[in-house]
Amino acid sequence: MPRILPALGALCIAAATPAAAEFSKVTSASQFKSLVSGKTLTRPLVKLRVNSNGAITGKGAAWDVSGKWTWKNGYFCRSLDWGGEDLGYNCQEVQASGKKIRFTSDQGTGDSAEFSLR
C-alpha cells in the first residue's frame, strides 16, 4: 500500500504544515468535542470523523481509517488503523482557528497537520 503520510496528517501519521493563521490551544475535552461535533475533518485525500463517543472513522486516500480517542492531561490521545495497518498510539496537542484544527504529534513537540472542519 503506498504511504500517503502528508495526506493523513498528524491525526494518522504526522506531516509538517506551515502556520497560516492564529491558532489557540484547545485545553479540554468539552472544548474539543464542541469543535468536532457533527463535523468532518478534511484535507486532500482525507476525510475523518472524530466522534464524541471516542470513535474515529473515515478514509485516508482509498483506505479505511478507524480508531479510538480519549482526552488525557490536555492532549488528544488516539490509536489508529489505516487500511489494516496499525499506526499506533500518540497524544497530540490540538489548536483551533476558525474552521481549521491543527494536531501536533508527541504532545506538541512533533510534526503538525491542519484539517478543515466541514
Order of alpha helices (4+ residues) and beta strands (2+ residues): alpha-beta-alpha-beta-beta-beta-beta-beta-beta-beta-alpha-beta
